[in-house]
């Protein structure tokens, strides 16, 4: 179980760090673990996310496995679906109707942002230094804020892995 809520770590800042030997990441703040993301196995595209607000499963879906489904780990109920767009980012739609837009700007030092339907910023992540900044413009329940922060990191890591796999294929195919 993750010991501290994400709301208690806002003032001290949040950082993602790689977990040794587990193919996963931990979101840390104020000296404690706020959330975690771990791949089910080396060969699986399924991830387990955890915070003190809940435990979820992220699984790729769709024709080319570009979308992602979020389910509750205990009940198996679908909580949300992510639909990427061609320009990067996408829409995270929850089953209760709440929607978020994931966007990024920059190439060498990208910044990912999560925006509410109203356009207000919820959080931003800088993948280079693994920093998460919660803006506080929009108030969300603890569970939703934790899930959105962990899921956004998941999408960032998936895009990085996909880019690495594409680059490796280009090297193998090039005569």
Phi, psi and omega in degrees: 000143180277127190283326186240144179287153182296326182296332180281348182257002184299313185296323183277351182088156182235140178224139172273143174219146180286136178272132181293135173064012183237002183050047181212185182222154174237138174263118185245146177200142180052038177077004180232170178270126181262326181198167178214157178221124184220134177288139182300313176204169182303325186262358185265149173260012180264138180236153175247127178244143182215142170213178178290348181269349180163178178229133185227164176239132176252128182222133178291144180221172175099173184303308179256020180059041181267335179273171178221140177249137176250125177236154175288130184298321184282309186271337184080003181289139177288128181258319184203164177226136176253128177242111180286160173247171186286340183265007183101152183077203180160194182244129174256110184250120179273154182294340177275003177100345179290136182229148177227147177251125176262126180226162172217153177227146177095156180246303181286324179229072185292153174233121177267138179232148174245124183242141174287169177304331181282351182094354180286140181285136177259310181202164173222150180231133175253100186300327182300316180253008174059029183266138176246130179240116176270123186278331179076005178294325182240131179273125178237153173299150182310314182298316182291317180298315178299312182298316180295318179296315180291318181296321179298319177297320178303313180296318178301315180293321179297317179296320178296318178294317179298319179295320178295319179294320178295318179295320179295319178295322179296323178292319182291321184282330183294126182288000000 
